[in-house]
Structure formats: C-alpha cells, structure tokens
C-alpha cells in the first residue's frame, strides 16, 4: 500500500507532519479528519534519500531572506485549505506563522494577522505588502471577500500560482544544460588562451614569418586575453549596465519586446507564453467574479511583454464600447486564430471563463513542447560551436608545430 506524507493542523492550532499508508489521498484526508485534524497538504511519500535532499534544500532555502513566488504559493495553498475546513481567517493566519520557513515571511504573515485582528479585511492587510503580493493577487482576494467566496477564490488563486510556477520551473530547468555547456566551454577556451597557448608562444618565438596565419591570430588573441582582460571584463560590465539602463526606458523596453516577438525561433515561444499567461489570468479573474473590464486592466500587469500589454489598452477601450472580447483580441495580431476561435465559442456559450482556462492549458502544453524542441536543437548547435572553437585552437597549434620541420637551420 502506498505511503503519503501529510501536513495538518491539530485541534490546538499546531501544525503536524507525518506519514500514513492509504489507498489514495482521499482516504488520508478522511482519516485525518476523523482524528480531529484539518488536512493542509497531502503528497505521495518520497524515498528516504529524496526526502533528505528535499529537507536539505528547504533548509538552505530558508537561509535566504528573499520571499519567492513559491513562498506565496505555499501560503495561498495552506490558507485556502484552512478556510475551506471552516477556520476563521485570524486563526488560519496564526497557524501559518508557524508553518512559514523564512523569518522574513513569518514577519509578513504576523503583520497581516495583526491587521486582520484590528478589523481590516484580508485584502487590505495583504495590500500593505506590495512587494510580496501583487495587485492581481490582492484584487482576487478582494473579489472573493465581496462575493462571500473567499476560500473558493483562494483555491483558484492557488491553482493559478501553481500552474504559473510549474511553467516557469520547466523553462528554467530546460535551460540548465545549455547554460552549463556555455559555461564549461567558455571557461575551457579562456584557460587555453590564458595559460596553455602562452607556453607554446615561447617555442614559436624564433620562427618569425614561418608561423601560419591562423597561429599568429591565435597568439595575438592569447596576448590580448592575458594583457587586457581587466579592460575586457570592464567593457562587458559597461555593456551590460548600458543595456539594462536602456531596457528600463519605455522606448527601449518596447523595442526589445518587439524584437523578442519577431525572433525566428524564440519569438513563437514568447508569443505563446504570453497567450497562456493572458488566458489563465483572465480566466481565473472572471471565474472569481471580477468584472471583465477590471480583469483586462489587471491582466496588463501580469503580462511580461510590453507590446502585448500595450495591445490590451485597445482591447479594453473596444470592450468598454460594447464589443465582444474575441474581435479586438483578433485585431491585435498577437493571438493565434485557434485561441480567438475558442474565445468566440466561450462567449457564445456563456462559458468564457472555462474556455480561457482551457486555452491556457492548451498553450502551456504547446510551450513545453516548443521549449523541448528548441533545447533539442540548441544543445547540439552549442556543442558543435564549442567543438569548432576548440578544434580551431588545436589545429592552429599543430600547424605551427608541423611548420618547425620546414625551418632552415
């Protein structure tokens, strides 16, 4: 029988963690409730080695003070579970203070609890921490409070954050190996140019014009790396600084985002990421009772590409004038025809929110496939490039060594 690890709130408000053998998660939840505990998280138990690694990684993560999106996700998932179990907001928050792993996040939750106990709404308490909770997050909670369905909205918000985090993690993990190749290959080439080739330059010093052209180029590059590496690093740092400054300007960011959308290989990935993000955000907002116009304004803050976000202004104006959402979306030229057709069907059937979620799920899967295909092409291309560069260095040195035989003594 499989084992499940669980995290539950006891009758005294203390969080309890443990393992339980059961047929599925529902059986574990039922047993915990029979024991007078409120299930907060139930997952399949991992092996001891994996569990040790997991606890170590969480321990290292707790040393970092920066509050990440994963911290907000865990907080949302836990408070949703506690509220669905019937606990009041203040008691749920007091339990989550003990659950939070980072001291900084404990302080945030403690301040939220203090505001709630003072009579403030949860959304207003969250709004005091804009660096942790986004405007989108706060408006979702506010909509749940207004409709009296806070626990249901937090459940949708938890699902939304989980899907967004999974997509981010997938893209990041897919790029680990290519970045590893670039780092190892670059360091290897620098070592060859800075330490290995200079030793051969002493041997070739007396050859004069007999040195092959490629070897002269290589020796010159080696001297440049050894003598001017501080200026080289300074130039790289200056370029990075200037580029970052340029991207912070409105015009620079728009041009860069337009370039991303027009890239031959990566542009399609960027476009579909934005479509998935737009659909999931708008679908989650409308499903939670947020009016469509307010939802479109909130979506603009979630979108990463400023070209797509700017297009939402025209969409907002036309929807405000009474048009359906599908037509202005289609006129932006950004959204694929399939997504537009699905939005049209959602409007005609009165299930726009459900259709938007389906669009998000569809394009998130498409993004994963595109990223996998892109990385599968990128990896051999990078290996080939590194091989050519190292091969050029080796062949240039061998040609110079063979040329020694042609020297006249």
DORO-169797 format. One record per atom (N, C-alpha, C, CB): x negated, y negated, z negated. Coordinates in steps of 0.2 Angstrom, whole numbers, plus 5000, padded with zeros to 4 digits. Glycine has a CB too. Layout:
N
XYZ...
//
This chain:
409
499650065000500050005000499649945000500550004994499749895004499349835005499349794998499549785010498849754997498749704991498849634994498049714988499149594989499249524991498949484985500049514992498649434987498449384982498949324981497749344984499149304975499649254974499449204970500249294971499749144970499749094966500449064964499249034969500549064957501249054955501149004949501549114954501748974948501748934942502148964936502148864943501848974930502249004925502748964921501649034920503048994917503548954913503348894909503949004908502648904907502448844903502048794908501848874899502148804914501848754919501148764921501948684916500848824919500248844920500148884927499948884915499648864931499648904937499248964936499248864942499549024939499249094938499049114945499749134934498449144945498249184951498149254950497649144954498249294955498149364954498249414960498549394948498249474959498349524965498949564963497749564966499249584968499849634967499949674973500549594966500049744972500249784978500949784979499949864976501149784986501849774988501849794995502149704986502449804997502549815004502549755009503249845005502749695006502649635010502749575005503249635016502649515008502649455004503349445000502549395009503849465004504549455000504549494994505049475005504249554994504349594988503849564982504049664989503349534984502849504979503249444976502249474982503549404981503949344978504549364974504249304984504849414975505449444971505149464964505849494974504649494964504349524958504149464953503749574959503749414956503549354953504149324950503149314957504649314953505249284951505649314945505849274956505549384946505849424940505449414934505849504942504749404935504349394929504349324926503649404931504849284929504949214927504449164930504849214920504049184935503549134938503849114945502949174939503649054947503849024953503249034959503948944953503349074964502849084969502649014973503049134974502049004973501748944977501448964983501348904972501049024983500649044989500549114988499949004989500649154994500549224994500249245001501249264993499649275000499249295006499049365005498649245007498849395011498549465011497949465007498549495018497749505003497149504999496549525004497149554993496049495003495449505007494949555003495049435008494449575006493949625003493549584998493449655008493249614994492849584988492349534991492549634984491949564996491449524999491649455002491049555004492249465006492549405009492849355003493149425013493149384998493349344993492849304989493749384988492249334988491649304985491449244990491049344984491449254996491249205001491749145001491149235008492349165000492949115000492849074994493549145001492749104988492749064982492049024982492749114976491549044985490949004985491048944990490349044988491348954995491548905000491948854997491848925007492448874993492948824989492548794984493548864987492048824981491648794975491248744978491248844972490848754984490448704987490948644990490048734993491548664992491948614995492148564989492548634998492248594983492448544978491948494976492648594972491348514977490748464976490848404980490148494976491148404986491148354990491748304988491248374997491648244987492148204984492648174990491848134981492548184996492948165001493548205002492648155008494148175002494848205002494948225009495348164999495048285011495148305018495848325020494648365020495948335026496648345028496848415025496648355036496348465024496548525021496848515014495948575021496548465010496748455003497448425003496348405000497648385008498348365009498848415011498348305014498548465015498948515017499148565011498648555023498648585007498748625001499248584996498048644998499148524995499548484991500348484993499348414990500448475000501048475003501448545002501048455010501048595004501248665004501448684997500748715006501048664992501248684985501848644982500648674980501848584983502448544980503048564984502248464981503048584990503648604994503848664990503448615001503448714989503648774986503948764979503048824985503648714975503848704968504548674968503348664964504648624973505348584973505848634976505248524978505648684980506148724983506348774977505948764989505948784972506048834967506548794961505448854964506648734962507048694958506748654953507548744954506048644953505748604948505848524950504948624948505848484945505848414947505248384949506148374940505248334952504548304956504048294951504748244959504248264945503648254940503348314937503948214934503748364936503448424933503048464939504048474931503248464945502848484950502248454951503248484957502248384951501548354951501148364945501748274951501348374939500948394934500648454934501348394927500948504938500648574939500148564944501248624942500248524949499748514955499148474953500048474961499148444947498548414945498048464943498648364938498248524940497848574938497648614944498248624933498048614949497848654955497348624959498448664959497348554959496848514964496148534962496948444963495748544967495048574966494548514965494848614971494748454969494248394969494448344963494248364976494048324960494148274954494448214957493548254950494248194963494548134966495248144968494148114972495448204970496148214972496548224966496148274976496248254960496648254954496848184952496148284949496348134953496548064951497048044955495948024951497048054961497648034966498348064963497448054973498348124962498948154960499148134953498848234960498648124949498848094942499148024943498248094938498847984947499147914948499847914951498747874953499947964956500647974959501147994954500648034965500948044949501348064944501548004939501048124940501047964938501147904933501647854936500547864932501647844943502147804946502847834946501847794954502847904948503547934948503847934941503448004950503447944936503647944929503947874927503147964924503647824930503847754929504447734933503247704931504747774937505347764940505347754948505647704937504647754950504547744958504747814962503847724959504947804968505147854972504447884974505447834979504447954976503847984978503547954984504048064979503947934989503647904995503247834993504147885000503547794988503247734986502547754982503647694982502547804978501947824975501447844980502147874970501647884985501147904990500847844994501447954995501247794995501047734999500547694995501647695000500447704989499847674985499147704987499947674978499247754991498547794993498547795001498447854989498547745004498547745012497947785015498547675015497347785011496847825014496847895013496147805010497347925009497447995009498048015013497548015001498647975012499247995015499447945021499847995010499547975027499647925032500347895032499547965039500447845036501047815037501647865039501047755042501447905044501847965046502048005040501548005051501648025036501748065030502248035026501148085026502147965024502547935019503247925022502247865018503247905028503947895031504347965032503847875039504048025033504348085032504648095025503848145034504248085020504448095013505048045012503948085008504947985014505547935013506147955017505347865016506147985023506748015026507048065022506548035033506648115019506848165015507248145009506348215013506948095006507248065000507948035002506848014996507947995007508547965009509148015011508447915015508948065014509448115016509548165010509248155022509248165005509348214999509048285001510048214998508548285006508248355008507548345007508548375015507248325002506548315001506148375002506348274994506448434998506048494999506048525006506348544994506548515009506548545016506148505021507248535019506048435020505648395024504948405022505748315022504748415016504048435014503848505017504048435006504348555017504248615021504048605028504848665020504448565031504248545038503648515039504848505042503448465034502848425035502248475033502848375029502348525029501848575028501648615034502048615022502248635037502148675043501748635049502848705046501948565049501648525054500948515053502048455054500748505047500048495045499648555046499948475038499948615045499648675046499448695053500048735043499948675057499848685064499348645067500548685068499348575065498848525067498148545065499048455065498048575059497448595056497148655060497548605048497648705061497348765065497148745072497948815065497448695075497248675082496548645081497748635085496448595076495848565075495248615074495848515069495448665069494948715067494748755073495148755061495148775077495048815083494548775088495648835087494748715089494248675094493548665091494648605095493548655084492848645081492448705081492948615074492848765079492448825079492248845086492948885076492648835091492448845098491848815100493048835103491648755098491148715100490448725095491248635099490548765090489948785086489348815090490148825080489548865094488948895098488648855103489248965101489048815107488748775112488248725108489248735116488548695103488048645099487448675096488548615094487548735094486948775092486448785097487148845089486648805103486248815109485848745111486648835115486248695111485948625112485348615107486448575112485548625101485048605095484448645096485448615088484548715096483948755096483548745103484148835096483848735108483548725115483148655114483948725121483448605112483148545111482548545107483648485109482648575101482048575096481448615099482248615089481648675103481148715106480748675111481448775109481048635115480748595120480348535117481248555125480548505112480148455108479548485105480648425103479548545102478948575099478448595105479148645096478748615111478248625116477948565118478648655122478248515119478048445121477548415116478548395123477748415110477348385105476748425102477848365099476748485102476248525099475848575103476548565093476248605108475948665112475548635118476448715114475848595122475548565128474948525126476048525132474948475121474348445120473748485119474448405113473748545116473248585116472948605122473348655112473348615127473148635134472848575138473748665138473048515136472848455139472048445138473148395136471748475133471048465132470748515137470848495125471048565139470748615144470748585151471048685144471248545152471348515159471048455160472148515160470748425154470448355155469948345160470148335148469548405161468948395166469248415173468448445164469848435174470048455181470148395185470648495180470348335183470448275187471048285192469848255190470948275198471448275203471648345205471148235209471248395202471448465204472148485200470948515202472348445195472948465191473548455196472948425185473948505196474548505200475048445198474948565200475448415203475848355201476348375195476248335207476648435195477148445190476748455183477448515192476148475183475748475177475648405174475148515177475448365179475248295177475948255174475048255183476448275177477148245175477248275168477748265179477148335167477248365160476748335155477148445161476148325157475648305152475848225150474948305155476048195155476248125154476948125149476448085160477348165150477948175146477748185139478448215149477248235138477048255132476748195128476548315132476248165132475948105128476448055126475448065133477048045130477547995128477848015122478047985134478048085122478348105116477948095110478548175117477348115110476848115104476748035102476248145106476647995107476447925105477047875104476047895111477547895107478147845107478747865104478247815114478747925100479347955098479647905093479148015094479347865089479747815085480147775089479247775080479847745094480247705099480847735102479747665104480647805104481247845107481847855103480947905109481647875096482147885091482547815090481947905085482147755090482447695089482947675094481947645088482747695101483147675106483747715106482747695113483747785104484347825104484847795098484147895102484547775093484947745087485247685089484547735081484947645093485147575096485747595101484647535099485647635105486147655110486847685106485947715115486747725101487247755098487647695094487047805093487247645091487547595087487947545092487047555084487647535098488047485103488647525106487547475109488647585107489147625110489747625104488947695112489547635098490047635093490347565092489747655086489947515092490247445092490747435098489647395092490547455104490947445110491647485109490547465116491547545106492147585106492647555101492047655104492447515096492847485091493247425094492447465085493047395100493347345103493947375107492947305108494547335107495147365110495047385118495747315110494647335121494547355128494047415129494247295132493547415125493047475125493447535124492547465121493847545119494147605117494647625123494547595110495047575126495447595131495147625137495847535133494547595139494147615145493847685143493547565146493647695137493347765135493947815135493047765128494547795133495047845133495347865140495647825128495247805144495447825151494947865155495547755155494347855153493847905155493947975153493147875153494147985147494248055144494848085148494448045137495348045150495948075153495748095160496548025153495248055163495048065170494448115171494948005174494248145166493648195166493848255170493348215160493348275175493548335179493748395175493048355184493448415170493548475166493948465160492948515165493648415156493948405149494548355149493448365145494748325155495248275155495948315154495348245161496048375157496648415156496748435149496648475161496148455146496248475139496448415134495548505136496148355135496348295131497048285132495848235133497248285139497948265140498448315137498048275148498348375137498748425134498748425126498648495137498148405124498148405116498648345114497448385114498648285118499048235116499748245117498848175121499948285122500648305124500848355118500648345130500448395116500648445110500748405103500048495109500248355102500248315096500948275096499648265096501048245102501648195103502248245102501748165110502348295105502948335104503048365097502948395109502548385094502548415087502748355082501948455085502448305083502548245078503248215079502048185079503448205085504148185087504748235085504248165094504548295086505048345084505148355077504848415087504548355073504648355066504948295063503948365063504848235066505148175063505948175064504848115066506148195070506848195072507248245068506948195080506848305067507148355064507248345056506748425064506848295054506948275047507348215046506248255044507748195051508248145051507948075052508448145044507348065054507047995056507347975063506347995056507647915063507947895070507447895075508247815069507647905081507247915087506747855088507647925093506947795088506547735089506047725084507047665089506247735077505747735072505247795073506047745065505447855075505047905076504447895082505447975078504747865087504247845093503747795090504647815099503947745086503447705083502947735079503747645079503147785075502647825071502247875075503047865066502447895080502047945085501447905087502447965090501547835089500947805091500347805087501147725092500447805080499947805075499647875075500247785068499947925077499647995077499248005083500248045076499447985088499047995095498347965094499447965101497848015097497147995096496947955102496748055096497247965108497047925114497447865115497247975121497147805115497447745115497847725122496947685114497647765127498047755134498747785133497647785139498747845130499447875128499847835123499347945126499447815118499847775113500147705116499347755107499747675120499947615124500647625128499447585128500647685131501147705135501847715131501047775139501747725125502347735120502747665119502147765114502347615120502647545120503247545125502147495120503047565131503547555136504147605135503247565143503947665133504447715131504947695126504147785129504647655121505047635115505547575118504647605110505347535122505747475125506347505129505347435129506147555133506647585138507147625134506347625143506947665129507447705124507847655120507047745120507547595118507947545115508447515119507447495112508347515126508847485130509447535132508547465136509347595129509847645130509747705135510447615133509047705138508947765142508747825138508247745146508847885141508647945138507847945138508848005142507547985133506847995132506548025138506748035126506848065141506448105147506248065152506948155149506648015154506447975160505847925159507047925162505847885154505247845153504647885151505347805147504747945148504147995147503848015154504348055143504248035159504048055165503747995169504648075169503947935168503647875172502947855169504147815171502747885164502147865161501547905165502047885154501747955169501247995172500748035168500847945177500848035162500448075157500648145156500348035151501348145155501648205153501748255159502248195149501648315158501748365164502448375165501448435162502648395171503348395173503748455169503348415181503348505167503648555163503948525156503148615162503448485153503648455147504248405148503048415144504248375153504848325155505448365156504648285161505448425159506048465160506348495154505848515165505848515149506048535143506348485139505448575139506148425139506448365135507148355138505948305136507248355144507848345148508348395145507748345155508148465145508548515143508748505136508248585144508248485131508448465124508948415123507748455121508948365128509348305127510048325129509148245131510148365135510748395137511148435132510648425144510748475129511048525124511048495117510648595124510848435116510848415109510348445104511548415107509848475107509348505103508648485104509448585103508648415105507948385107507448405102508048315107507548405095507048415090506748485091507348405083507248535092506948605093506548615099507548655093506748585105506448585111505748555111506848555117505748505107505048465106504548515102505148405102504848545097504348595094504148655098504748625088504648675103504448725107503848705112505048755111503948635115503448605119502748605115503648535121502748585109502148585105501848655105502248555098502248705103501948775103501648795109502548825100502048785115501848805121501148775123502348785127501148705122500448675124499948685119500648595125500048695113499548715109499148785111499748725101499648825113499348885116498948875122499948935118499248835127498848815133498148785131499248765137498148735126497548705124497048755122497648655118497248805118496748855116496548895122497148905111496948915126496648945132496148905136497248965137496348845137495948795141495248785137496248725142495248775131494648775127494248835128494748755119494548895127494148955128493848965135494649015127494248945140493948945147493348895148494548935152493448835145492948785145492348805142493248715142492348835136491748855132491448915136491948875125491848955139491549015143491148995149492149065145491348935151490948905157490348865154491448865161490448835149489948785146489348825143490248745140489448885140488948925137488448945142489248985133488648975148488048995152487748945156488449045158488148885157487848825160487248795156488348775162487448795149486948765145486348815144487248755138486448885144485848925144485448925150486149005143485748915156485448905162485048845162485948905168485348785160484948725159484348725155485448665157484448755149483848765144483348815147484048795138483548865151483048915154482648875160483448965157483048835163482648795169482148745166483148755173482348715161481848665157481248705154482248625152481348755151480848795148480448825153481048845143480748855159480448885164479948835168480848915169480248775169479848715172479148705168480248655172479248705161478648695157478148745158478848685150478348815157477948865158477648875165478348935156477948865170477748865177477248815178478248865182477348755176476848695176476248715173477148635174476248745167475648765164475248815167475748785156475648865170475248925173474948895180475848975175475248855183475048825189474348795188475448785193474348755182473748725181473148775179473848675175473348825175472848875173472548915180473148925168473048925184472848965190472348915195473448985195472448845194472048805198471348795196472448735198471248825190470548815187470048865192470448845180470348915195469948955199469748925205470349015201470148865207469948835213469448775212470648805216469248765206468748715205468148735207468748695197467748685210467048695212466548675207466848655219466148725205465648705199464948695202465648765194
//
